[in-house]
Amino acid sequence: MILTYIQWCKLTHNFWHGCRKLGIECAACYMYRNKKKVGQNGSIIHRLSDATFYKPLFEKDPAIIFTCSYSDFFLEQADEWREDAWDVIRKTPQHIWLILTKRPERIKEHLPPDWGNGWDNVWLGTSIGIQSSMHRAITLATIPAKVRFISAEPLLEEIDFLVENDGKRIIDNYQWLILGGESGDKSGPYKYRPSELAWYEKIVKDLKEKTNVAVFVKQLGCHLRDTMHLKHHHGGDINEFPESLQIREFPIDGIEHML
């Protein structure tokens, strides 16, 4: 496990590394970018060593843990390792595990047999950076979980999170939404894409006025960092945000001590 600068968790833990890109939101993927910097290929998928894989079993202090930050927990190529990963999560109820996926359609068939209505220590989330990816939220809404969340990162356009499906608002199946701008380079294959402050402001206004969803504005991203002349490298210093965006809520009260 690794202490992280990701503002909404304390630790990241990867059971495996490597992924497969799914489309527009993955174009400037930080995992691929970081792997390339050290001469590695982000598309090579491999299980990490047992010493790393099972390390959470020895972390007794409660923590909010994001997995898999360098892959996708429901990646098809990781099917043979997932049962072992579930067992680690099962045996560490002191932690809150945040499982974020772009493959919610694979969740139902790959849950542990004792999942029931969800484990108390697991929050399930999906990534949505463009409006057309809302189908992921529709799919995840059918999966039982103690907490469901959406990570709107990288936010690549204004998204209407109040849209309906079959006459019901999709967002009402969720307890938490994370907003984040894209990180990346100023040029080259991992160039960050344009972003507008108004996108964030509209989403926050909609959710705070019309839903009970907790909102966490993580970062404004590299494009707004440059256009707004922010000091933080990813536009992630809340003190540099407009006052309307200085909001970092969690869906459960009193868990900040785990960060």
HUSUL-V878843 format. One record per residue. N is the residue number from 1. RES is the residue in one letter. SS is DSSP state (H for helix, E for strand, C for the rest). PHI is phi in whole degrees, -180 to 180 (999 if undefined). NEAR is the number of other ideal C-beta (glycine too) atoms within 10 Angstrom. Layout:
n->N res->RES ss->SS phi->PHI near->NEAR
n->N res->RES ss->SS phi->PHI near->NEAR
This chain:
n->1 res->M ss->C phi->999 near->17
n->2 res->I ss->E phi->-132 near->13
n->3 res->L ss->E phi->-61 near->10
n->4 res->T ss->C phi->-127 near->16
n->5 res->Y ss->C phi->-91 near->11
n->6 res->I ss->C phi->-64 near->18
n->7 res->Q ss->C phi->-70 near->17
n->8 res->W ss->C phi->-100 near->19
n->9 res->C ss->C phi->-150 near->21
n->10 res->K ss->C phi->-96 near->19
n->11 res->L ss->E phi->-131 near->22
n->12 res->T ss->E phi->-114 near->18
n->13 res->H ss->C phi->-140 near->27
n->14 res->N ss->C phi->-113 near->21
n->15 res->F ss->C phi->-84 near->23
n->16 res->W ss->E phi->-150 near->23
n->17 res->H ss->E phi->-120 near->20
n->18 res->G ss->C phi->98 near->23
n->19 res->C ss->C phi->-155 near->23
n->20 res->R ss->C phi->-125 near->15
n->21 res->K ss->C phi->-69 near->14
n->22 res->L ss->C phi->-110 near->14
n->23 res->G ss->C phi->154 near->11
n->24 res->I ss->H phi->-58 near->15
n->25 res->E ss->H phi->-68 near->20
n->26 res->C ss->H phi->-89 near->16
n->27 res->A ss->C phi->-55 near->17
n->28 res->A ss->C phi->-107 near->21
n->29 res->C ss->C phi->-46 near->20
n->30 res->Y ss->H phi->-66 near->16
n->31 res->M ss->H phi->-65 near->21
n->32 res->Y ss->H phi->-60 near->21
n->33 res->R ss->H phi->-63 near->16
n->34 res->N ss->H phi->-69 near->13
n->35 res->K ss->H phi->-63 near->19
n->36 res->K ss->H phi->-62 near->14
n->37 res->K ss->H phi->-61 near->9
n->38 res->V ss->C phi->-108 near->6
n->39 res->G ss->C phi->76 near->6
n->40 res->Q ss->C phi->-113 near->14
n->41 res->N ss->C phi->-108 near->10
n->42 res->G ss->C phi->-68 near->20
n->43 res->S ss->C phi->-86 near->12
n->44 res->I ss->C phi->-84 near->11
n->45 res->I ss->C phi->-103 near->18
n->46 res->H ss->E phi->-150 near->12
n->47 res->R ss->E phi->-73 near->17
n->48 res->L ss->C phi->-82 near->18
n->49 res->S ss->C phi->-61 near->9
n->50 res->D ss->H phi->-59 near->9
n->51 res->A ss->H phi->-60 near->7
n->52 res->T ss->H phi->-81 near->16
n->53 res->F ss->H phi->-55 near->18
n->54 res->Y ss->C phi->-99 near->16
n->55 res->K ss->H phi->-59 near->16
n->56 res->P ss->H phi->-59 near->22
n->57 res->L ss->H phi->-63 near->11
n->58 res->F ss->H phi->-108 near->8
n->59 res->E ss->C phi->-95 near->15
n->60 res->K ss->C phi->-84 near->9
n->61 res->D ss->C phi->-71 near->9
n->62 res->P ss->C phi->-57 near->16
n->63 res->A ss->C phi->-149 near->21
n->64 res->I ss->E phi->-91 near->21
n->65 res->I ss->E phi->-118 near->25
n->66 res->F ss->E phi->-98 near->23
n->67 res->T ss->E phi->-137 near->25
n->68 res->C ss->C phi->-104 near->24
n->69 res->S ss->C phi->-71 near->19
n->70 res->Y ss->C phi->-114 near->22
n->71 res->S ss->C phi->-166 near->23
n->72 res->D ss->C phi->-140 near->23
n->73 res->F ss->C phi->-60 near->24
n->74 res->F ss->C phi->-105 near->24
n->75 res->L ss->C phi->-60 near->20
n->76 res->E ss->H phi->-58 near->11
n->77 res->Q ss->H phi->-70 near->15
n->78 res->A ss->H phi->-105 near->22
n->79 res->D ss->H phi->-56 near->12
n->80 res->E ss->H phi->-72 near->8
n->81 res->W ss->H phi->-104 near->17
n->82 res->R ss->H phi->-67 near->17
n->83 res->E ss->H phi->-59 near->11
n->84 res->D ss->H phi->-65 near->13
n->85 res->A ss->H phi->-66 near->24
n->86 res->W ss->H phi->-58 near->21
n->87 res->D ss->H phi->-65 near->13
n->88 res->V ss->H phi->-62 near->18
n->89 res->I ss->H phi->-65 near->21
n->90 res->R ss->H phi->-60 near->15
n->91 res->K ss->C phi->-87 near->11
n->92 res->T ss->C phi->-127 near->20
n->93 res->P ss->C phi->-68 near->13
n->94 res->Q ss->C phi->-73 near->13
n->95 res->H ss->C phi->-98 near->24
n->96 res->I ss->E phi->-103 near->23
n->97 res->W ss->E phi->-100 near->25
n->98 res->L ss->E phi->-102 near->24
n->99 res->I ss->E phi->-108 near->21
n->100 res->L ss->E phi->-112 near->21
n->101 res->T ss->E phi->-138 near->21
n->102 res->K ss->C phi->-98 near->23
n->103 res->R ss->C phi->-125 near->18
n->104 res->P ss->H phi->-63 near->22
n->105 res->E ss->H phi->-67 near->16
n->106 res->R ss->H phi->-98 near->16
n->107 res->I ss->C phi->-66 near->20
n->108 res->K ss->H phi->-54 near->14
n->109 res->E ss->H phi->-83 near->8
n->110 res->H ss->H phi->-129 near->15
n->111 res->L ss->C phi->-89 near->19
n->112 res->P ss->C phi->-68 near->15
n->113 res->P ss->C phi->-63 near->7
n->114 res->D ss->C phi->-99 near->8
n->115 res->W ss->C phi->-63 near->16
n->116 res->G ss->C phi->58 near->9
n->117 res->N ss->C phi->-92 near->8
n->118 res->G ss->C phi->112 near->16
n->119 res->W ss->C phi->-89 near->20
n->120 res->D ss->C phi->-62 near->10
n->121 res->N ss->C phi->-101 near->16
n->122 res->V ss->E phi->-128 near->22
n->123 res->W ss->E phi->-108 near->23
n->124 res->L ss->E phi->-103 near->24
n->125 res->G ss->E phi->-135 near->24
n->126 res->T ss->E phi->-137 near->28
n->127 res->S ss->E phi->-96 near->23
n->128 res->I ss->C phi->-140 near->25
n->129 res->G ss->C phi->-113 near->22
n->130 res->I ss->C phi->-140 near->16
n->131 res->Q ss->H phi->-58 near->13
n->132 res->S ss->H phi->-69 near->12
n->133 res->S ss->H phi->-90 near->20
n->134 res->M ss->H phi->-62 near->19
n->135 res->H ss->H phi->-59 near->14
n->136 res->R ss->H phi->-65 near->21
n->137 res->A ss->H phi->-67 near->24
n->138 res->I ss->H phi->-62 near->15
n->139 res->T ss->H phi->-67 near->16
n->140 res->L ss->H phi->-64 near->24
n->141 res->A ss->C phi->-62 near->18
n->142 res->T ss->C phi->-87 near->11
n->143 res->I ss->C phi->-97 near->17
n->144 res->P ss->C phi->-66 near->13
n->145 res->A ss->C phi->-161 near->22
n->146 res->K ss->C phi->-67 near->16
n->147 res->V ss->E phi->-139 near->19
n->148 res->R ss->E phi->-113 near->21
n->149 res->F ss->E phi->-143 near->25
n->150 res->I ss->E phi->-121 near->27
n->151 res->S ss->E phi->-107 near->24
n->152 res->A ss->E phi->-90 near->25
n->153 res->E ss->C phi->-152 near->20
n->154 res->P ss->C phi->-77 near->27
n->155 res->L ss->C phi->-77 near->27
n->156 res->L ss->C phi->-109 near->23
n->157 res->E ss->C phi->-165 near->14
n->158 res->E ss->C phi->-69 near->14
n->159 res->I ss->C phi->-116 near->23
n->160 res->D ss->C phi->-92 near->11
n->161 res->F ss->C phi->-87 near->22
n->162 res->L ss->C phi->-100 near->14
n->163 res->V ss->C phi->-65 near->13
n->164 res->E ss->E phi->-110 near->10
n->165 res->N ss->E phi->-136 near->13
n->166 res->D ss->C phi->54 near->6
n->167 res->G ss->C phi->81 near->5
n->168 res->K ss->E phi->-127 near->10
n->169 res->R ss->E phi->-70 near->14
n->170 res->I ss->H phi->-64 near->21
n->171 res->I ss->H phi->-64 near->23
n->172 res->D ss->H phi->-71 near->13
n->173 res->N ss->H phi->-91 near->18
n->174 res->Y ss->C phi->-123 near->25
n->175 res->Q ss->C phi->-113 near->20
n->176 res->W ss->E phi->-151 near->21
n->177 res->L ss->E phi->-136 near->26
n->178 res->I ss->E phi->-103 near->24
n->179 res->L ss->E phi->-112 near->24
n->180 res->G ss->E phi->-155 near->25
n->181 res->G ss->C phi->-85 near->29
n->182 res->E ss->C phi->-77 near->28
n->183 res->S ss->C phi->-93 near->22
n->184 res->G ss->C phi->162 near->22
n->185 res->D ss->E phi->-98 near->12
n->186 res->K ss->C phi->-76 near->10
n->187 res->S ss->C phi->-155 near->8
n->188 res->G ss->C phi->93 near->10
n->189 res->P ss->C phi->-67 near->11
n->190 res->Y ss->C phi->-114 near->19
n->191 res->K ss->E phi->-68 near->14
n->192 res->Y ss->C phi->-70 near->22
n->193 res->R ss->C phi->-102 near->18
n->194 res->P ss->C phi->-60 near->11
n->195 res->S ss->C phi->-145 near->22
n->196 res->E ss->C phi->-129 near->15
n->197 res->L ss->H phi->-59 near->16
n->198 res->A ss->H phi->-61 near->9
n->199 res->W ss->H phi->-62 near->18
n->200 res->Y ss->H phi->-66 near->25
n->201 res->E ss->H phi->-63 near->14
n->202 res->K ss->H phi->-67 near->15
n->203 res->I ss->H phi->-64 near->22
n->204 res->V ss->H phi->-62 near->19
n->205 res->K ss->H phi->-60 near->11
n->206 res->D ss->H phi->-60 near->17
n->207 res->L ss->H phi->-70 near->21
n->208 res->K ss->H phi->-75 near->15
n->209 res->E ss->H phi->-88 near->7
n->210 res->K ss->H phi->-126 near->12
n->211 res->T ss->C phi->-142 near->17
n->212 res->N ss->C phi->-107 near->11
n->213 res->V ss->C phi->-76 near->20
n->214 res->A ss->E phi->-73 near->21
n->215 res->V ss->E phi->-120 near->22
n->216 res->F ss->E phi->-131 near->18
n->217 res->V ss->E phi->-87 near->25
n->218 res->K ss->E phi->-81 near->21
n->219 res->Q ss->E phi->-158 near->29
n->220 res->L ss->C phi->-95 near->29
n->221 res->G ss->H phi->89 near->27
n->222 res->C ss->H phi->-74 near->24
n->223 res->H ss->H phi->-66 near->21
n->224 res->L ss->H phi->-71 near->24
n->225 res->R ss->H phi->-55 near->23
n->226 res->D ss->H phi->-75 near->12
n->227 res->T ss->H phi->-71 near->14
n->228 res->M ss->C phi->-99 near->13
n->229 res->H ss->C phi->58 near->8
n->230 res->L ss->C phi->-80 near->19
n->231 res->K ss->C phi->-87 near->9
n->232 res->H ss->C phi->-65 near->15
n->233 res->H ss->C phi->-64 near->12
n->234 res->H ss->C phi->-116 near->22
n->235 res->G ss->C phi->65 near->25
n->236 res->G ss->C phi->-109 near->21
n->237 res->D ss->C phi->-89 near->15
n->238 res->I ss->H phi->-59 near->15
n->239 res->N ss->H phi->-70 near->7
n->240 res->E ss->H phi->-95 near->18
n->241 res->F ss->C phi->-76 near->22
n->242 res->P ss->C phi->-58 near->13
n->243 res->E ss->H phi->-56 near->6
n->244 res->S ss->H phi->-66 near->13
n->245 res->L ss->H phi->-107 near->18
n->246 res->Q ss->C phi->-82 near->12
n->247 res->I ss->C phi->-140 near->16
n->248 res->R ss->E phi->-139 near->16
n->249 res->E ss->C phi->-101 near->15
n->250 res->F ss->C phi->-118 near->20
n->251 res->P ss->C phi->-75 near->19
n->252 res->I ss->C phi->-126 near->13
n->253 res->D ss->C phi->-70 near->8
n->254 res->G ss->C phi->81 near->7
n->255 res->I ss->C phi->-101 near->12
n->256 res->E ss->H phi->-60 near->10
n->257 res->H ss->H phi->-66 near->9
n->258 res->M ss->H phi->-86 near->17
n->259 res->L ss->C phi->-89 near->12
